[in-house]
Amino acid sequence: MEEEAESERGLQELVDQLYHFRDHYFETHSVDDAGKKQQDVADEMAKTLLQVKRYEDCVKNKSLYLLQKGKALNVTPEYSQEAEEALAKAVKLNPTLVDAWNQLGEVYWKKGDITTARTCFLGALNHCKNKVSLRNLSMVLRQVPCEDEEERSQNVMESVKHAKEAVQMEVKDGTSWYILGNAYLSLFFRSGQPTKISQQALNSYARAEKVDPTATCNGDLHLNRATLYTYEQNYTEALRGFAKAAQLDPACPEPSAREQQLLDFLGKLNTLLTNKGKVKAKKLQSMLGSMKPSHLGPCGDGKYQASTGKKVVLEQKPLSAMVPGINTGAVVLGKVVFSLTTEEKIPFTFGLVDSEGSCYAVMVYNLADHWGVLIGDSVAIPEPHLKQHEIEHKGQTFSFRSLRVETPLLLVVNGKAQGANSQAAPKVMYRPQSE
């Protein structure tokens, strides 16, 4: 019996070493070797499997042997039919083998069978509450097919709940903190983008890096956090995040593509703001001369309803009088001189020139696909939220001021408030597969 237990321990240690090699790769390799990591892990897997084979006759408990064999085959990001077969046999022989259920769920996930993956993780939890099943369930809940938006939102709420439970089971597990960050990221975009949830996501990512140094080498963490930074207009950190993600996962084209898209957007925006949309001076003078007090609409007649729900009188001020943050009690009015959209179409950005000739970017979020403004439109913005941008990245610098508008409903275009059909929920891009 003692000899058999020793064989089981030896087999488990062998496979654990394989996962340690993968998860701690950058402790023994330079970040410059990131492009070799996938092949190095595959090579290590092949060596490990040869050694696993030697235990086949020593380990009498076939379910444990099949678990470790399937686990070794499951170390790479690709789906393995051989891993599925080994793990399916393991759970058939011993339905209480929680680790096998979790591994089998991951195999089905890689296969694209999200529903069966979810069943596996739930099956594992039925036998024993554990952090791996909880965080895996958190991830799949955000990907299972849904009949409607209400079900999707409910799944995101459940996803956060399970990720929190995983963290509570072991507060020093960086993977659990990272997955909680992703769950908050999804909730952020599903619940009206409250700052509190955005901060919870960022705090979770920071905790992941604090408790687990290997989290710093997680390209998906940097990519997902950069997505949040982009939305929050923290462009310097977003660009750094995309660049770091690209460095850690050179085989994935998305991070470098997103970095370049953001650089292109900022470059075009800077140029358009400097040139006031390339509108000729005479035409611009004519446009500004056509602005009327009536273009303020409900922002100019003392009937503007503030976020507090009270009616307030707004004072019209020039763009140059705006200070960083929310300018309570003020309204600005200007003419649209250009518009610019990103590939994600969030935000819709346009240039606004006021009567003094100042040109600021206006960035509008949560807009419906059909909504927009035209060059020459008069736009009034109540209680503008000003941000001063000073961005430097890889030798490029950008400096401009923007007004952030959370929804088109806050804008008055040509004297008219925008209807409810101008607003839509934004879509978020983040990497769920390798969480």
N, C-alpha and C positions, 0 to 999 in steps of 0.2 A: 504493500500500500504506500509506504514511504517513497519507494522508487517511482511509483506511478505519479504521486503528487509532485515529485521533483521534476518529472518529465513535463507535466502540465505547466509548472512554473517556468521551466526553461522555454517552452513553446510560447507562452504569453510574453515573457521578457524579450524574446526574439522579435515578435511582432510589435511590441511597444517601442523597441529600438528603431524600427522602421518608421513609425509615426513621429518619434522624437527627431529623427533625421529630417523628415519633411517639415515639421512645425518649427524646428530650431535651425533651419537651413542657414540663415544669415548670421548665426553665431559662429559658424565655421567657414563661411564663404563671404566674399565681398558682395555688395549690392550690384557691382558690375557683372557678377555671375548670374544675375536674375534670369537672363535668357536661357541659361543652362539648367535651371532648377528642375523643370518638368522632366527633362531627360535623365537628370541625375537621380531623381526620385524613382523613375521607371526602372533604371538600372539597379538601384538598391532593392526595389521590389523583386526583380528577377532573382537576385542573389538570395534574398530572404526566402522566396518560395522554394528554392532548391534545398535550403536548410529545413524548412517546414516539412517537406516531403519525408525527411529522415525520421520525423516524429510520428509518422502515420501508424507504425506498428507499436510504438512505445506508449502512446496515449490511448488507453482502452476506452475512455469516454469519447465516443465518436462525435457527439454534439459539440464538445469543446474543441476538438480537433478541426471540425468543419467551420466553427466560428472563427478560429484564428486564421485558417486558410482563406476564408471569405473576406475577413478583415484586411489581410495582406493584399488581396486582389483589389480591394476597394480603396486603396491609398491614393490613387491618381484621380483626377477630375473626371475621367471618362467612364462611361457605363461599361461594366464587365458582366457578360452573361455567365461566365464561370463563377464569378462572385455571387451572383443571384442564385445559381444552382446550389452552391455550397451552403449559403446562409439559409435558403429555404429548407434544405434538408436538416440543418441544425435546429431550427425552430420546430420542425415537425417531430424530431426526436425528443426535444426538450422545450415545450411551449413556454416555460418560465425563464428562458435565457434572454434576459432583458437586453444585453449587449448585442445579441444576434438580431433581435427585433429592430434595434436602432440602426445597425449596419444595413439590414435588409431594406429598411425604410429609405436610407440614403441611396441605395442601389436603384430602387424604383424611382426616386426623385431624379437621379441622373438619367434614367431611362425616359423621363418625361411623364411618368404615371403618377401624378401628384395625389390623386385620390387614394391609391393603394399605399403610397408612402405615408399618408396621414393615418390610414388604418393601422399600419405597422407601429407608428409612434404611440397611438392611442392604446394599442395592444400591450406595448411595453409598460405604459403607465398603469394599466390595469393590474399588472403584476407587481410593480414597484415604482413609487414616485422617484424620479431621478432627473438631474439637471439636463442631461443630453436629450432625453425625450421631450422635455418641456421646451427647450430652445429650438429643437427641430420642428416641433409642432407650431411654435411661434412663427417660424419661417414659412412652413407650407401653408398655414392659414392665410397668408398674404398672397398666395398663388393659386389656391383652389378655385375652380370655375364657379362663378356666382350667377344666380338668376337675375339679380337686380343690385342697384347701388346700396340699398339698405342692408342687404346680406353682406356685401363687400365691406361696408363700414363696420358691421358687427364683427366680422372676422378680424378686422384690424384691431378693434378693441380687445378681442380675445387674445390676439397675438401679443399685445402689450402685457396683458395679464399673465400669460404663460412665461414670457421673457422675464418679468419681475420675479415670478416664483423661482425661476432658474437661478437668478442672481441671489435671491434670499437663501437658497440652499448652499451656496458657496460664494461669498462676496469677493473672494480674491481670484475668481475665474474670469480672465480677460475675454474669453470667447463669449461668455454669457453677457457681459457688459456691452460688447460690440453688437450682439444681436438685439439687445434691448435698445441700443441707439438706433438701429435700423427700424425697429418696431415704432419707436417715437417718430422717426422720420416719416413713416407712412401715415401715422396719426396726425402729424403736423399738417399734411396736405389734405387730410380728410376732414379736418375740424376747423377750417377757416384760418389756418396759419397763425395760431396764437403764439406770441413770443415765448410764453412759459414752456410750451412743448418743444419749441425749437431749442431752448436752452437745456431742456432735459435730454434731448438727443445729443447735443454737443457735450454735456457733462458726462453722459454715458460713454461716448467715444474717448473722452479724456481719462475716465476711470479705467477703461480697457487698457490704455497705454500705461497707466500708472501701476496697475497691479500685475501686468504681464508684459514684459519688454518685447516679446515676440509680436505683440499687436501692432507695434510701430512698423513692422515689416509686412503688414496686411494691406496689400494694394487696394482691396475693395473698401476697407475702412477709409482710406484717404480719398478714394473716388466718391463715396457716398457723402462724406463730410464736405467735400468740395462742392457737391451739388447743393447742399444746404447753404454753404457760404455764398454761392452764386445767387441763390434766391434772396439772401439777406443783403446782397450788394457788398459783401466783404470780398471784393474782387482780388485783392492781394493774396489773401489766404486761399481763395478758390484756385487761383493759378498755381500756387505752390502745391496744393493738394493734388491737382490733376497731374502736375509734373512728377510728383513723388509716386503716384499710382502708376504712371507710365514707366518710371524707372524700375519699380518693383515687379511689374508684370508686362514686359516688353512684347509678349506674344499677343496681348489684347490691344486692339487698335483704339478702343473707346477713349481711354484717358487722354492720350496725346491729341486725338481728334477734338475732344471737348476743350482742351487747353488752347488749341489753335483757333477753334470757333470763337472762344471768348476773347482771345487776342485780336482777332479780325473785327469782332463787334466793337471792342473798345477803340481800336484804331479808326474805324469808320466813324464812330460816334464823335471822337475827338475832333476829327477833320471837319465833320458837318457842323459841329458847334462853333468851331473857330471861323468857318466861312458862312455861318448863319444859313446853312442849307444851300449855299451858292445862289441865293436869291439876289438879283441885281438891286443896287441901292435905290433906284427910282421906284421899282416895283414894291420893294419893302416899305418905302415911305408911304406909298399909296395904300398898301395893306394896313399899316398901322393907323393911317389917317381915317380908315373906314370903321375903326372900333368905336362902339357906342356904349354908354352906361347900361343900356338895355341888355347888352351881351352878358352882363353879370347875372341876369335872370333872378332866381330865388336867392342868390348870394348878395344881391344889391338892394333888396326891398325890406330887409330886416326880418325875413321869414326863414332864414336858414336854421335848420335844426341840427344842433351840435350832437356829438356822440353821447352827451349827457341826457339828450332828449329834450333839452330846452331850446326855445327859439332865441337866437342871438343876432345882434347887429354886427356885421363884418366890416372892417375898414379896408378899403382898397389900398394896397401898397405896391411899390415897385419890387421886382425880383431882387434887386441889390439890397433891399432892406430886410430880406429874409435871413434868419440865423439858423445854424444847425439844429435839427430837431423839429418838433411840431410848432408851427407859428400860430398859436391860439389867437382867435379874434381877427385874423388877417385874411384877405383874399387877393389873389393876383389874377391879372387878365392879360392875355397876349394873343399873338397870331402864330399858327402852326406854319413852320417853314420847311420841315422835312419829317419823314417818318422812317423808322428802321426796325426790323424784326429779326430775332435770332431764329435758328433752325427749330428750336422748341416752341417758338412763338410766345415765350414768356421771358421778360415782359414785352408788351408793345411799347415802343419808345418813339417819342417825337420831340422835335425842337420847338421851344416856345420863346418868341421874342416879344418883349413888352414895349411900352411907349418910350422908354429910355434907351432902347436898343440892346438891352442885355439879352443873351441867349442861353437858356438852361435846358437840360434834358428833362423830359417828363416820362417816367416809367410806370406803366399801368399794368396791374396784375388782375387775375380772375376775370378776364374778358371773354366774351363769347367769340367764336371763330369769325363771325361776320362783322364784329364791331371794329371801328377804326375812325380816324379823323383825316381830313383832307388838308392839303396845303391851302392856306388862306382862311381856314376856319378860325373863329374866335373861341378861345377856351378860357374859362374861369375855374380856378382851383381854390376851394375854401380851405383854410387852415393848413397850408402846405407843409409837407414834411421834407425838409431840406437836408441833403447830405453832400459834404465836400469830399471829393475823391482825389487821392494822391496815390497813384499806383506805379510800382516799378517791378518789372519782371524780365529777366534775361536780356537786359540792356534796353528795353523799351519802357518809356514813361508815359503816363496819361494823367491829365489833371483837368477836372471839370466839376460842375455842380449839377445835381439832379434833384428833382422833386418826385418822391415816391407816392404813388396813388394806389391804394389797396384794391379798389374796384372802380369801374367806369361810372357806377352810380354816384360817386362823389363829384364827378365833373359836370360842368355846364358848358354845352357846345352850342355856339351861336344863340345864346340866351335860353336854351332849353335843357332841363334836367334830363338825364339818361334813364330810359325805361329798364324794367327788371330783366328784359330779354338781352340786355347788353352784357350781363354778367354770366360767367360760367366758372366752374371749379377748375383749377390748374391740374395738369398732369405732371407727375414726378418721375424722373429717371434715376434709378439706382440699381446696383448690382445685387440681386438676391441669390444667385446660384451658389456662390462660394462663401456664403456667410460663415 
